[in-house]
Amino acid sequence: MRVLFTVFSASGNTARVCGLFAERLQERGAECVTLKIRKDAETPDVAAFDTLVIGYPVHGFNAPQNVLDFAKGLPQTDEKGYYVVKTSGEPLHVNDASSRKLRKILARKGYDYRGEFHYVMPYNMIFRHSDKMAALMWQAAKNTAPADADIVFEGAKKPLNPNLFAKATRFVVAVEHMGMPLIGRGFRADAGKCISCGKCARLCPQLNIVMKDGLPSFGKNCIGCTACSFNCPTDAIKIGMLNSWRVNGAYDMSGDIEGLGKKDVCRYWRGSYVRYFREHGIELK
């Protein structure tokens, strides 16, 4: 069995979860190949694989614009099966409809939607989760990913069936896709902090950043992934009108979760998080 993972991951969290899937599939004898979804990526030879997995972080209750563009560029196929592995910062069912447009694009190209897996991982925008929360999220993913990967290996069905509220929310918030190219033009680097390393330009999946006179210059193709600001080693990048939501720096997910309780869970949607952790093998007291 050959499985192609096509993954967009600005903070690296979605890639980590997809890595758990690939690890389990390889244990069962599958060959796994991973392709990053980037503007300069070549169109994959989907016909050479038995199954396709598309990984992405939810952007405003939708699949990111670059993932939709990638799907539009995929070749026609005859009932090639695919799964979605997605991550978001909150365990809310309003995220269930995020793949709706992606599924429509792929259906027109002959792809067979077989299932979808939603994992909670730390935010790279809005606010910063604690490292304790990050450790709980990562342990939850490790607990559940092997069984979900077995579903992929066996070609079983596990669709997500969003409710009407999720569908409506996804439709309304999709306006973000139109707004981000304009908002992204307002991104700037603090000349006093920037060390001209060029990391932001290298990481940008849209090739939207070029270095000019030692500072990053932002173009008109931003999708709001914040790979630039999240991964900046000196926290030099300001993200325009969204700057109050800026989160900088990787999370430490290696902490021991032993002894952690409900008091260690984010106070926003605490009940939903506690329920999510329980469903993923972590009982908090």
N, C-alpha and C positions, 0 to 999 in steps of 0.2 A: 504494500500500500504506500502510495506517495501522497503527501499532504503539502500543499502550498499555503504558507502563512503570508498574507499581505497585511502589513501592520503600519498604522500611523500612531506615534507615541511621542508627544512633545516633552513630557516629564520623564518618560521611561517606564511609567507604571503599567500602561497597557502592554508594553513589550514584555514586562516581567510576568504578567499573568499568561500571556501567550506562550512564554517560555515554559511555564508549568505544564501547559497542554502538550507542547512539543516533547518535553521530557517524558511524560507518561506514554505518549504515542510511540516514542522510540523504544521505550521499555517493552512495548508490545510488538515491536518489530517493524514499525512504520518508518519510512524515510521522510524527514521533514526538511523543507527548504523555506527560509524566511526572506521576504522582500520588503524593504521599507517603502512606504508610500510617499514619494517625493515627486516634485515637478520634473526632475531630471531622470526619474526611474524609467527603465525600458518596460514596454508592455510584456507581461509574462506569457510564456507558452502554457496556457491553462490546460491545453489538451494533453500535456505530458504528465498531468497529475490526476489522481482519483478524486480528490476532495480539495475544496478551497475554503480557507478560513480567513475572514476579514476582521481585523482587530482595530478598534478606534476608541478614543475617549469621547464621551457625550459632550457636545457643545450646545448649551442652551436647549436641551431636550431634543437635539437633532444630531444626526451624523455630521461631522465636519464637512465643509464645502470641498476640501481637497479629496476626501474619500468619495464623495459623489462624483467628482470629476474623474477620478481614477476608475470608478465603476463604468462610467460612460465610455471610457477608452478600452475596456476589456473586449476581447473578440466574441463574436457570436458562438454559441455552443448548443449542444443538444442534451438538455437535462443534466448538465454538470451540477452536482450537489455542492452546496456551500453552507457554512455556519458563520454566525457573527459572535465575536467575543468583544464585549464593550465594558468600559469602566466609567464610573461617575463618582462624585464626592459624597453623594447621599443615596441612601437605599429607598428611594421613593418610586412608587409605581408610575408616577408621571413620566419617568424615563422610558417606560415600556414601548412607546411609539417611536422612539428615536430612529429606528431603521426603516420606517415606513416608506420614505422616498427612495432610499437605497434599494429596498426590495422591489419597488416598481421598476426602477432602472434595470435591475438584473433580470427581472421576469421578462422584460421586453427582449432581452438578449438570450433567453433560453435557459437561464440558470434556475436550479431547483432549490428553493429555500427549505432547509431541513431543521434549523434550530438556532437558538440564540441564548447566550449566557451573559448575565449581567453581574459584574463584580464591583464592589465599593473599594475605591482606593483614594488616597489623600488628594485634596484640592491642589491645583497649581494656580487657581484664581479664587477670588471671593474672600476667603480667609484661610489662615494656616491651621491645619489640624495639629494637635500635639503629637509628639513622637510615640506616646503611649497608644493613641488612637491609630497611628500608622502601623504600629506593631500588631494591633488587634486585626486590622484590615488585612495585613499580609498573612497572618496566621489563618484567617478565615479563607483566604484564597487558596492557601496550601492545603487546607482541609478538604476543599470541595473540588478543585480543579481535576484531580485524577479521575473521579467518577464522571465528571462532565466530559473529559477527554475520551473516556471509554465509550460514551454515546457517539462521539465523532468517529471513533475507530469502527464501531459496529454499524455506522450509517443510520442510526435510529433518528426518530423525529423528536424534537423538543422545541416547538414554536412558542413565541411569546404572543399573547393575545391581549393587546392594549385595550383599555376601556375608552369610552367616548371622551372623557375629560383629558386623558393623555393625548389622544389624537388632536383634540382642539388646541391644547397647549403647544404641542409640537408645531402645529400650523401657524399659530400666532407668533411664537418666538423665532420662527425661521427668518423673520425680518433681519435677524443678526447677520445672516449671510450677505445681505445687501449692504448693511451698515459698516461691517468691519473694514473693508478696503478704505473707506473714508476715515474711520476712527484710527486705523493703523498709520495713516499719514502723520498723525500727531505724536507718534512714538519718538522719543528722543533719548540720547545718552548724555549723562552728566560728564562733561569734559574733565571735571576734577576727580572723578572716580574711574572713568574708563581707562583701561590699560592697553587698549588697541590690540587685544589678543585675537579678535576676529571670530571668536567662538559663536557669537550670535549669528553671523553670516553663514558659517559652516552648518549650523543646526537648522536654519530656517528651511522648512519643507517646500516653501513656495519660491525660494531663491529671491526673496523680496528685499534682502539686506545686502548692501555692498559697502565696503569700507572706503571712505573718502577722507583724506587728510587725517588719517588715524582714528576717525570716528565712524560708527555705523550710520548709514543713510537708509531711510525706510521708504520703500516704494508704495505702489498702489494695489498690491496683491495680497495684503495681509488677511489671514483668516482668523486671527485672534487666538492662536494656540498658545501664545506666550512662551514658546520654547526659548526665545531670546532673553526675556526678563527673568524667567524662572532659573535658567542655567547660567546667568551672568555671574562670574566669580567675584565681582566687587559690588553687585547690586546697583549697577550704574544706569540701568535702563528704566525710564519712566514710560508708562503705557497710556499716555494721553488722558482722556476723560475717564478711563477705567483705572487710574493709578491707585485709587483707594482700595482696590481689590487685588493689588499686586502681591504675589507670594514669591519669595526668592529662596532658592537653595533646596537641595535634595533632603528628603526626610530620612531619619534613622529608623529603619524598620526592624532592626536586629534585637531590640529589647525583649526581655523576658516578660511574658504576659501573666505569669503566675502571680496570683494575688490581686490582679486588677479587678475592679468592680464597676458597677454602674456609675459611681462617682467619677470614674476616669473617662467616661464617655462624653463626647461633645453635648452641650446642653441644648443645642438646636436639634430638633427631631430625635431627641434621646430615645424615646420609645421605639422608633423605627430602627435605629442603630442596634439597640439591645435585641430586638426581634431578629434582625439580620444576622447578628453574631450567633444567636441561638440556633438559627436555621443552618448555620455553617459550622456547627460543632463547638461553639464557645459559650458556656453558661456563665454569666456574670452575676455576682451576688450584690 
